[in-house]
Amino acid sequence: MAGVLTDKTALITGSARGIGAVTARRLAAEGAAVVVADVIEQQGEETADALRASGARAVFVRLDVTDEASWNQAVERSLQDFNRLDILVNNAGITRDGLIMRMKSTDWDLVLKVNLTGTFLGIKAVSRTMMKQRSGVIVNVASVVGLMGNAGQANYVASKAGVVGLTKTAARELGARGVRVVAVAPGYIQTEMTDQLPEEVKEAYLRQVALGRAGTPEDVAEVIAFLVSPQAGYISGQTIQVDGGLYM
């Protein structure tokens, strides 16, 4: 496949399904080799198989984003199979919602560990390779609630606000070696995660969206595809909202 990402390799976490899988297909359509990375093995293998069936170069790697050794193995596999690593999309994330007064400390710890520490470990794992190449793009998937707050999601909001700050710091640290770090902040996107929300919660979100509809994984994937492309070569340290006007 020819495109603006031909000869590039992208590692995408949480890409067995949802936004991650759609992003994997979108980047593959631009010519990138894709490392599908997830703890969900069967769906991850199926996603990689589908990419290969479409003519893309793709492999599946089991990756636990909370484990540094697992990260190092994933990066090594990427380099072994494709000889380089140009793009990291830190997409993996979880929720464990609840009001602060009722939230279990274990649910707080787990969400921060996956969403924030997992992103930190990903940046750390790829930074040496990208700095040596003097090129690379890291896209961290934050959330609009990390900017606006949201009742009942203290752990998730804190983790995503942390991702925004981490993005700014990493952009400053890696920029001198030609590595860009950016974030996207999706709003209300139709995914398996949001499908589990009560109908009244979904309706409340939609009432706040200026465009009057939920977003799709494709909406987010298109922005990520732009951010990792040469056309976005002077964008770093920024968080781009993909929320239909939910938060302005």
N, C-alpha and C positions, 0 to 999 in steps of 0.2 A: 504494500500500500504506500502510495506517495502522498506526502503532505508536509506541512510545516514542521512536523516532529520526526521526519525520517531520520534514521540513525540515532535517535534518542531512546533512552530507556526510562520508564516510569514505574516506580513502586507505589502502589496505592493500598493503604490499609483499610480494613473493613470493606473490601471490594467483592465479597462473595455475593452481595445483594445490595439493593437500595441505591443511594446516591453513589456509593463507591463503584458498584458494578456498571452503572450508567456512565460514570466518568471513565472507567477502564475502556468501555466501548468507544467513547468519544475520542480519547487520546489515541487509541489504536487506529481509528479512522483517519487520523492525521499522520499515521506512519510510525508511531512509537511502538517499541517493544514494551510489553506490559508484564509486570510482576504482580499477580493477584495475591494479596496477602491478607489472611484472615485466620481466626481460630475455628471458623465453621468450615470444616474440611470438605464435606461432600458438595455443598453448594459452591465453594471456592473452586474445586476441581471442575465442576460443571461450567462455571463462568469462564475459566481458562480454556476448556474444551471448545466452548462456543466461539471464543475469540479466534482460536486456531482454525476452526471450521470456516470462519469468515475470511481467512487469509492472513490474519495477524500473527505476529510472534508473541507468544504468551506462555507463562508458566505459573503454576500455583505454588505458593510457599505458606506453610503454616506459621503464623506469627502471632505470638502473645505480646501485645504492645507494652505490657507492664513488666516484661522481662528483658533485661539488657542483653543477655546471652542470645535470646531468641532474635532480637534485633540484629545483632552482629552476624548471626547465621543467615538471616534474610538478605542483608547487604552483600555478604560473601557469595550467596547463590546468584544474586543479580549480576555481580561482576563475573562470575564463572560462566553464566549462560550468555550474557550479552556484552561483556567486556567493559561496560561503563554504567554509570548511574547518573542520570541528568535531572530527574524529577522525582520528588517525594510528595505525595498527597497524604497528609495526616488526617484521615477521615474517620477512623474507628472511634466510636463513642457509645455510651450507654446512659440510661436514665434510671433513677430510683427516687421517684417523686414523693414528696410529703412536706407538710408544714414543719417549720423549724422546731416547734415545741414537741413534735411527735417523731421527728426524724431520728432513726437509729444511727449511732456513730459509725457503725459498720457500713451503712449505706452512704454516708458522707465520704468515708475513706475510699470506698470502692470506686465511686464516680470520679473523685479527684485523681485516683490512681490511673484509671483507664484514660480519661479525657485529657488531663493535664500532664501528669507524669509520663503517660504514653507518648504524648506529643514531644515533650522534652527529650525523651530517650531516642525518638526517631530523628530529631534534629541532630542530636549528638552522634548517632550512629552513621549518618550520611555526611556529616560536615567535613571530615578528613578527606574523603574521596572527592567531594565537590570542590573543596579548597585546593586540592592538588590539581584537579582539572582546570581550576580557575573559571569554573562555570557551573551553573546549576540553579534550579528553582525549587523552593519548598513552599507548598501551599498548605496552610493549616485551616481545617474546617472548624470555625468557631460557631456562634449562633447569635441572632439578633437579641436574644434574651440576655446574653452576656453584656450587652450595651444598655438595655432598658430595664433589666430586672424582671422577675416574674414570680408571683406568689406560688408557693408550693414546690419550687424548684431551686432551693437555696444551693444545694450541692452542684447541680448542673450549671446554674448561672455562674457560681463562683469558678467552676472549672473553665467555662468558656470565656469569662472575663480574663482569667489567667492566661488563656491561649492568646488573647489579643495583646496583652502585655508582653508575653514571651515572644510573639511575632516581632514586635518592635525591637526588642533587645537583640534577638538573633539577626535581624536585618542589619543592625549596627555592627555586630561582631563579624559577620561574614561578608558584608558588602565589599570591603576592600579587596577581596579575592574573587570578585565577580559572581558571587552567589546572592540571588534575590530571595527574600522571604516575605510572603504575603499571606493574608487570611481572607476567607470568605465567611460571611455571616448570614446563613440562610434564615428565612423567616418560617412561616407555616408551609411546610413542604409535604406533599402527599407521599408518605413512605409507610413501611410496615410499622415503624415506631409510632407515627402519628395516627395510624389507623386504629390503634388501641385506645386512643383518647375517647372519653365520653362525648356523645353528640353535642351536649350543651357547651362543652369546652371548645369543640371545633367551631361551633357557630359563633362563640364569643371572639375567637381569633379572627374569623372571616369578617366580622363587623368592623374590625380595626384595620383591615387591609384596604388601602386606597383603590387598588385595582379590582377588588371585590371577588377574588378567586384565590384558591390555594395555589402554591407553586408546584412545579414538578421536579423530579430529579434531573430531568434534561435542562431545566432552567439553570440549575446550579452547575451542572457539568459544562454548559456552554461558557460560563464565566471562568471556570477553572481552565478550560481549554485556551481561552484568551490569555489568562494570566501566565500560563507556562509557555506561551508562544513568543517568538522574537518581537512581535508587535507590542508586547507589554514590557519591553526591555528596560524601560526607565521607571518602572513601578516597583517599589520595595517598601516594606514596613507599613503598608496600608491594609485596612480591613474593608473589603467591598461588601456592602449589604446586598443580598438577593432576597428581598422581602416584599416586593410588590407595593411598597409604601406603608408597611406596617409600623415602622418606627422612623420618624423624620425629625 
